[in-house]
Amino acid sequence: MTRRARTALAATTAAALLALAGCGADEPPPEAALPAPGDTATPAPATTGAPDPSDAPEDGLLPSYGGDEGGPSYVALGDSYAAAPGVPTTEFARGCLRSDRDYAHVLAADQGLALTDVSCSGAATQDVVDLQLPFVGADTELVTVTIGGNDFDLFSTVLRGCLGQAGQPGAPCTEATSADVEAALPQIGDAVGTLLDHVVAAAPDARVVVVGYPDLLPEQGSCPDLVPIADGDYPYVDALTEELSALLRTAADDRDLDFVDVHAASQGHDVCSDDPWVNGQETAEDGTIPFHPFASEQAAVAALVADLL
């Protein structure tokens, strides 16, 4: 990536950090309530052929395509941990910051799948229902879903509360945000579960794979040059990502869907490790934006999903 391109992508980083949360500081947290599967509020799925971008809402998003056009139909849904902004080529269409080397593209190329990738940085569960679900149809054979971290401002609450406090005594972020985070987690689980019900209703014959989030920080130790938060808050952020992974697993298990435990697979690959799968606070030389997955993480996730297929 050229210096100019890195600079352009870095200019999006402030938004992209809140792209984990998908809404700005002045916006209220998104509601978790979703329409029940089958309600008219959910777009009717297409039944034949590949989804047509022209069928998307006018204010919707543009998909990316990859893999083998004649292969089994695969639709990738999710947020920035599925879209992988900056890894390394990023599509700026409609602001989704979607990479052509995100795990969906890697998986589709490896497995000969006909990919429609509608993952979008900043997406929450309601965004998937409104803007991404219309690309899932009755002929879809595989769906992957990575979602939940943006609901109720989960990650942005932690980012705002934790960053910039390196060297502070105690666990100031834990004290400031833990009550709101703990209240949000069960509601996120409910929202993800309802979203999965929509996916199953739209593609009843598809294999649906819920893909979790990676481990971000070590339970012990710190790396303030990469993640400038108080040492006492590292265990809190580590536990939060583990709790989020657990609720995604529960949502999948309750519906007899597959779950890929990226959190478990990424142990030893946190930001502070010698072989990190997630970037720290600076835009990397390869273009990976702060606090988002490297290409190595996306390749590893693709391999984990491939093991299920």
C-alpha positions as CSV (number, residue, x, y, z in Angstrom):
1,M,0.0,0.0,0.0
2,T,1.4,3.4,-0.9
3,R,2.0,6.2,1.6
4,R,-0.9,8.1,0.1
5,A,-3.2,5.2,0.3
6,R,-2.2,4.5,3.9
7,T,-2.8,8.2,4.7
8,A,-6.3,8.0,3.1
9,L,-7.1,4.9,5.1
10,A,-5.7,6.4,8.3
11,A,-8.1,9.3,7.8
12,T,-11.0,6.9,8.3
13,T,-9.5,5.4,11.4
14,A,-11.3,7.6,13.9
15,A,-14.6,6.5,12.4
16,A,-13.3,3.0,12.1
17,L,-12.5,2.8,15.8
18,L,-16.1,3.6,16.4
19,A,-16.8,1.3,13.4
20,L,-16.6,-1.4,16.0
21,A,-19.6,0.3,17.4
22,G,-21.1,1.7,14.2
23,C,-22.4,4.9,15.7
24,G,-21.0,8.3,16.8
25,A,-20.8,9.6,20.2
26,D,-23.9,11.7,19.8
27,E,-26.1,8.9,18.6
28,P,-28.2,6.8,21.0
29,P,-27.4,3.1,21.4
30,P,-29.2,1.0,18.8
31,E,-32.2,-0.9,19.9
32,A,-31.8,-4.7,20.0
33,A,-35.5,-5.4,19.2
34,L,-35.7,-6.9,15.7
35,P,-38.8,-7.8,13.7
36,A,-39.8,-11.5,14.1
37,P,-38.9,-13.8,11.3
38,G,-41.5,-13.6,8.6
39,D,-42.7,-10.1,9.5
40,T,-43.1,-7.8,6.5
41,A,-40.3,-5.6,7.9
42,T,-37.8,-8.3,6.8
43,P,-37.2,-8.2,3.0
44,A,-38.4,-11.3,1.2
45,P,-35.4,-13.4,0.0
46,A,-34.7,-14.0,-3.6
47,T,-35.3,-17.6,-4.7
48,T,-33.3,-18.0,-7.8
49,G,-29.9,-16.9,-9.2
50,A,-27.3,-14.8,-7.5
51,P,-28.5,-11.7,-5.6
52,D,-28.6,-8.6,-7.8
53,P,-27.1,-5.5,-6.3
54,S,-29.9,-3.5,-7.9
55,D,-32.3,-5.3,-5.6
56,A,-30.7,-3.7,-2.5
57,P,-32.4,-0.7,-0.9
58,E,-31.4,2.6,-2.4
59,D,-29.5,3.5,0.8
60,G,-28.2,0.0,1.0
61,L,-24.7,-1.4,0.4
62,L,-22.9,-2.8,-2.5
63,P,-21.8,-6.4,-2.3
64,S,-18.4,-7.8,-3.3
65,Y,-18.1,-11.0,-5.3
66,G,-15.4,-13.7,-5.2
67,G,-14.5,-17.3,-5.4
68,D,-16.0,-19.5,-8.2
69,E,-19.0,-18.1,-9.9
70,G,-20.3,-21.6,-10.6
71,G,-19.7,-22.9,-7.1
72,P,-22.1,-23.3,-4.2
73,S,-23.8,-20.0,-3.2
74,Y,-22.1,-18.4,-0.1
75,V,-23.2,-15.1,1.6
76,A,-21.0,-13.5,4.2
77,L,-22.7,-11.2,6.8
78,G,-21.1,-9.2,9.5
79,D,-19.2,-6.2,10.8
80,S,-15.6,-5.0,10.5
81,Y,-14.2,-8.2,11.9
82,A,-15.7,-9.9,8.9
83,A,-15.0,-7.0,6.4
84,A,-11.4,-6.7,7.6
85,P,-10.8,-3.0,6.6
86,G,-7.3,-2.4,5.3
87,V,-6.3,-6.1,4.7
88,P,-4.8,-4.8,2.5
89,T,-7.1,-3.7,-0.4
90,T,-10.2,-2.0,0.8
91,E,-13.4,-1.2,-1.1
92,F,-14.8,2.2,0.0
93,A,-18.2,1.7,-1.7
94,R,-21.0,2.9,0.6
95,G,-18.5,3.2,3.5
96,C,-18.2,-0.5,4.3
97,L,-14.4,-0.6,4.2
98,R,-14.5,-4.2,3.0
99,S,-11.3,-6.0,2.1
100,D,-10.8,-8.4,-0.8
101,R,-8.8,-10.6,1.5
102,D,-11.3,-10.9,4.3
103,Y,-12.0,-14.4,5.6
104,A,-15.0,-14.8,3.3
105,H,-12.9,-14.1,0.2
106,V,-10.1,-16.4,1.3
107,L,-12.6,-19.2,2.1
108,A,-14.5,-18.8,-1.1
109,A,-11.3,-18.9,-3.2
110,D,-10.0,-22.0,-1.3
111,Q,-13.3,-23.9,-1.4
112,G,-14.6,-22.9,-4.8
113,L,-17.6,-21.0,-3.4
114,A,-19.7,-18.4,-5.2
115,L,-19.3,-15.5,-2.7
116,T,-21.5,-12.6,-2.2
117,D,-19.8,-10.6,0.6
118,V,-22.0,-7.9,2.2
119,S,-20.1,-7.6,5.5
120,C,-19.8,-4.0,6.5
121,S,-17.7,-2.1,9.0
122,G,-19.9,-0.6,11.7
123,A,-22.8,-3.1,11.2
124,A,-24.9,-4.1,14.1
125,T,-27.6,-6.8,14.1
126,Q,-30.3,-4.5,12.9
127,D,-28.1,-3.4,10.0
128,V,-27.6,-7.0,8.9
129,V,-31.4,-7.5,8.9
130,D,-32.1,-4.2,7.0
131,L,-29.2,-4.2,4.5
132,Q,-27.4,-7.5,4.4
133,L,-30.1,-10.1,4.8
134,P,-31.8,-9.3,1.4
135,F,-28.8,-11.0,-0.3
136,V,-29.6,-14.3,1.5
137,G,-32.0,-16.4,-0.5
138,A,-33.6,-19.8,-0.5
139,D,-30.8,-21.1,-2.8
140,T,-28.0,-19.9,-0.5
141,E,-26.0,-22.9,0.6
142,L,-23.6,-21.3,3.1
143,V,-23.9,-18.2,5.4
144,T,-21.3,-16.9,7.8
145,V,-22.1,-14.4,10.4
146,T,-19.8,-12.3,12.6
147,I,-21.8,-9.8,14.5
148,G,-22.6,-8.4,18.0
149,G,-19.7,-6.2,19.0
150,N,-21.4,-3.0,17.7
151,D,-24.8,-3.5,19.4
152,F,-25.5,-1.1,22.3
153,D,-22.2,0.6,21.6
154,L,-20.4,-2.3,23.2
155,F,-16.9,-1.8,21.8
156,S,-17.1,1.9,21.5
157,T,-18.1,2.2,25.1
158,V,-15.0,0.3,26.1
159,L,-12.8,2.2,23.6
160,R,-14.0,5.6,24.9
161,G,-13.7,4.5,28.5
162,C,-10.3,2.7,28.3
163,L,-8.0,4.3,25.7
164,G,-5.6,7.0,26.9
165,Q,-5.4,5.8,30.5
166,A,-2.1,4.0,30.3
167,G,-0.2,4.5,33.6
168,Q,-3.3,5.2,35.6
169,P,-3.7,3.3,38.9
170,G,-6.3,0.7,39.4
171,A,-8.9,-0.2,36.7
172,P,-10.6,3.1,35.8
173,C,-12.3,1.7,32.7
174,T,-13.7,-1.3,34.5
175,E,-15.2,1.0,37.1
176,A,-16.6,3.4,34.5
177,T,-18.1,1.0,32.0
178,S,-18.6,-2.5,33.5
179,A,-22.2,-1.8,34.6
180,D,-23.3,-0.7,31.2
181,V,-21.4,-3.5,29.5
182,E,-22.8,-6.2,31.7
183,A,-26.3,-4.9,31.1
184,A,-25.8,-4.9,27.3
185,L,-24.4,-8.4,26.9
186,P,-27.6,-10.4,27.4
187,Q,-29.5,-8.1,25.1
188,I,-26.8,-8.5,22.5
189,G,-27.2,-12.3,22.8
190,D,-31.0,-11.9,22.3
191,A,-30.5,-9.7,19.2
192,V,-28.0,-12.1,17.7
193,G,-30.3,-15.0,18.3
194,T,-33.2,-13.2,16.6
195,L,-30.9,-12.3,13.7
196,L,-30.0,-16.0,13.3
197,D,-33.7,-16.9,13.2
198,H,-34.0,-14.5,10.3
199,V,-31.1,-16.0,8.5
200,V,-32.5,-19.5,8.9
201,A,-35.9,-18.4,7.7
202,A,-34.4,-16.8,4.6
203,A,-32.2,-19.8,3.7
204,P,-33.7,-22.9,5.4
205,D,-31.4,-25.3,3.6
206,A,-28.2,-23.3,4.1
207,R,-25.4,-24.2,6.5
208,V,-25.1,-21.3,8.9
209,V,-21.8,-20.7,10.6
210,V,-21.5,-18.1,13.4
211,V,-17.9,-16.9,13.6
212,G,-16.7,-15.4,16.8
213,Y,-14.3,-12.6,17.6
214,P,-10.5,-13.1,18.3
215,D,-8.7,-12.7,21.6
216,L,-7.6,-9.1,21.9
217,L,-5.6,-8.7,25.1
218,P,-3.7,-11.0,27.4
219,E,-5.2,-11.9,30.8
220,Q,-1.9,-10.9,32.4
221,G,0.7,-8.4,31.3
222,S,0.3,-5.3,29.2
223,C,1.7,-3.4,26.1
224,P,0.8,0.3,26.6
225,D,2.7,1.3,23.5
226,L,0.2,-0.8,21.5
227,V,-2.9,-0.5,23.7
228,P,-2.7,2.5,25.9
229,I,-5.1,1.5,28.7
230,A,-4.5,1.1,32.4
231,D,-2.7,-2.2,33.3
232,G,-5.6,-3.0,35.7
233,D,-8.1,-2.9,32.8
234,Y,-6.4,-5.5,30.6
235,P,-8.2,-8.5,32.4
236,Y,-11.5,-6.7,32.0
237,V,-11.2,-6.3,28.2
238,D,-9.9,-9.9,27.9
239,A,-12.9,-11.1,29.9
240,L,-15.3,-9.0,27.8
241,T,-14.1,-10.6,24.5
242,E,-14.5,-14.1,26.1
243,E,-18.0,-13.3,27.3
244,L,-19.0,-12.0,23.8
245,S,-17.6,-15.3,22.3
246,A,-19.7,-17.3,24.8
247,L,-22.9,-15.5,24.0
248,L,-22.4,-16.0,20.3
249,R,-21.8,-19.7,20.9
250,T,-25.0,-19.9,23.0
251,A,-27.0,-18.2,20.2
252,A,-25.6,-20.7,17.7
253,D,-26.0,-23.8,19.9
254,D,-29.6,-22.9,20.8
255,R,-30.4,-23.2,17.0
256,D,-28.2,-26.2,16.2
257,L,-25.9,-24.0,14.1
258,D,-22.1,-24.2,13.7
259,F,-19.9,-21.9,15.8
260,V,-16.3,-21.1,15.1
261,D,-14.5,-20.2,18.4
262,V,-12.0,-17.7,17.1
263,H,-11.4,-16.5,20.7
264,A,-10.1,-19.9,21.7
265,A,-8.1,-20.4,18.4
266,S,-6.4,-17.0,18.8
267,Q,-5.0,-17.6,22.3
268,G,-1.3,-16.5,22.1
269,H,-2.1,-14.2,19.2
270,D,-3.4,-11.2,21.2
271,V,-2.2,-7.6,20.4
272,C,0.6,-7.9,22.9
273,S,2.0,-11.2,21.6
274,D,4.9,-11.9,19.4
275,D,2.5,-13.1,16.7
276,P,-0.6,-10.9,16.9
277,W,-3.7,-11.5,14.9
278,V,-5.1,-8.0,15.7
279,N,-3.4,-4.6,15.3
280,G,-2.6,-2.1,18.0
281,Q,-3.3,1.6,18.1
282,E,-1.4,2.6,14.9
283,T,-2.3,1.9,11.3
284,A,0.1,-0.9,10.2
285,E,2.5,-0.7,7.3
286,D,0.2,-3.2,5.4
287,G,-2.7,-0.8,5.9
288,T,-4.5,-2.7,8.7
289,I,-6.3,-0.1,10.8
290,P,-6.1,0.1,14.6
291,F,-7.7,-2.6,16.7
292,H,-8.7,-4.7,13.7
293,P,-7.6,-8.0,12.4
294,F,-4.5,-8.6,10.3
295,A,-4.5,-10.7,7.2
296,S,-3.1,-13.6,9.2
297,E,-6.2,-13.6,11.4
298,Q,-8.5,-13.6,8.5
299,A,-6.6,-16.5,6.8
300,A,-6.7,-18.4,10.1
301,V,-10.5,-17.8,10.4
302,A,-11.0,-19.0,6.8
303,A,-9.1,-22.2,7.7
304,L,-11.2,-22.7,10.8
305,V,-14.5,-22.4,8.8
306,A,-13.1,-24.6,6.0
307,D,-12.5,-27.3,8.6
308,L,-16.2,-27.4,9.2
309,L,-17.1,-27.8,5.5
